[in-house]
């Protein structure tokens, strides 16, 4: 077959190749310009990924059932902290602590004092300090507990909100192909077009960007590729809402798991009968074992949590790939953080906000240019350590008026042999306690004490607080707790 070209076609091809060449040249110039800018300011880029309600029981942390290929791959390039904890296992105080570097226990008077904006106002956040020191900053999705508070909008060049789609709005309801969970909360979800605390799952026949997290990923990719100031280092935050309740995700992520997926937590004989219904009852918890759902429904709910986790994992993978496409991956500090742990039937409970180890422990992985990928750190660290870590990694001097409750993790990230106080101070629902390399000790809101040996009893079923031989240990914990500052930068 002969191919015939006329003069116009040849001119068109010449024009096309010229455009492609100019585009390629522009891309090279852009990258050269950026390399010159990086060399001039000497600061690395930062990508911070926050994943809501992600407990550290994923492939990267040794849990085989959840399918999280992007988190697992990132763990091979990053330092994984195996014993990371939050000061308070609830979205509002945990995120406020991470951003301000202050421990919050929500005991500061009334609820108005504990609103997220009030906590954020305690002192300048690290995004603001980085922007003041030359960073171009942008956020999208859930970083704060809700929108960027008015008092912290000056920390951002782009203070983006979440995705446009709400989980329960009519266009989502129309595409649900499978739904289940607590019947009363499914009804709330349908009636109110919302239901952020609903113990339910829903499979939606739609593409990733039909739902919020897919939209967030697209916006963050646009920041990376187009919107940022290429004469400055960037600090970009990508906040994913899943696997927060309700567990709503595109159908393809549910299809990754068999119908009978989902493993119920172990409990010893007699535990269900001894369940203290009133201790953990709340506005959303109804006080029943597993909130009254049967075992078949409970397994389906866990499958929904895992599908939502896989959905968030896929969106994270797209953002990471954008960095690689732009040649930015190696020179970017990447932090992946979950805001607390989570119950998935452990102790007959769902959700968070309990003093149990499963609720306090959080995923944390950090990649820097100098850290050794695949390293696992067993030292105890906390969310309040992120602020000083970022300051040190970026060579940013801490403002004199900033008081931080945490300590920098840089020595651990770089494999230095340093002394480390392996203790985390924690609070939940009026309780205060500590977690060490061996124990979890808590003084509950009613004054009772709990002491668990996490090595011998990781499920926390055998309370040792009343054993006389451990009195001195308990006294030492209480003495350490008495010296800790909460709620104020002192």
C-alpha angles and dihedrals in degrees: 000000000000122000113217121203124187126198094265092052092050091050090049092053092047090050092048094051090046090053092048090049092049090048091051090047091050090051090051090048091048091052092044090050090050093048089052090049092050091048090050098050096030093213127128124231118251132216114184116191118193118190116194119233093351109154117202095251098108134113093277089057096046102268108132103195105062112079108225107148095163095049089046093050091047090053088063090059097039143059109257119209107213096188105043117146139183125229091231123013099226130092099243101050095032093055092042090052092048093050099042101031091233127123111238123195098172091236094118101118116277136001094268089063089052099050112125095248091054091052093047090051092062091091143336114298123231093249088059093047091050092049090050087054098055106281125136104225134198136163134191130178127006114348099126123036093275127331123358103282115246091243093058102042089099087068091071139066085197115022096188124186128217129288119299097242122082118209097240104035117127097260089056094046090054091059099047110120098174131023136170148144134091105005095217092053094046086057092051089051092052096042098046100032088233135054108168090178097044116132094219144101133220132188112213123201096222142099122271096261092055088078131056102262093050089053091049091053091051091051093049091049088052090052090052097045104032122001105052124097103252092201090068136053110255134226109195127178124204111191118191120198098204138119084035114113134304093055098222119156141147114285095246090068092052088049089060088072130059118244092255095050118127126081120223116225121257119254129177125242112284095020094109092051091048093049110137100226098187099045095075101022114131143153091290102025111076095202096248127121105276086355090287098295117136122242095259092054091043091057091049090051091053088050087054091051090051092047089052089049091051089050092053090045091055092051090050088052091056091053092048090049090053089058090051092047090054094046091245103113099093095049096045125094105221122196121186113193137173115206096229144326127281144219117233097178094314105147089000092294141119127199130021139277098094129116091240119121091240089061098043100047116091136188115249127172126170131189122193132166090255102039122101112243118236093026116145119207118201096185113116112254135167143212090256088065093068095076097056090040093058092046092054095042091053096041090241116156114232110244112247093239093055117098115190127200094198136062134234118268095203095106090054092045091055095046097248119162103241137153110256130190101226100208135109123197113218143180136188133168095345095319127117128197152132137252119209133176088276111018145045111206122182136176103209124220090259092052097255117132133229126195122177131181101224093194097053098027109028091163090059100230101133112067109205097182094109097052108113093212089065097051094103091050091051091048091052091052092049091050091053091047092053091062097052121108118223132188098001133074096244 
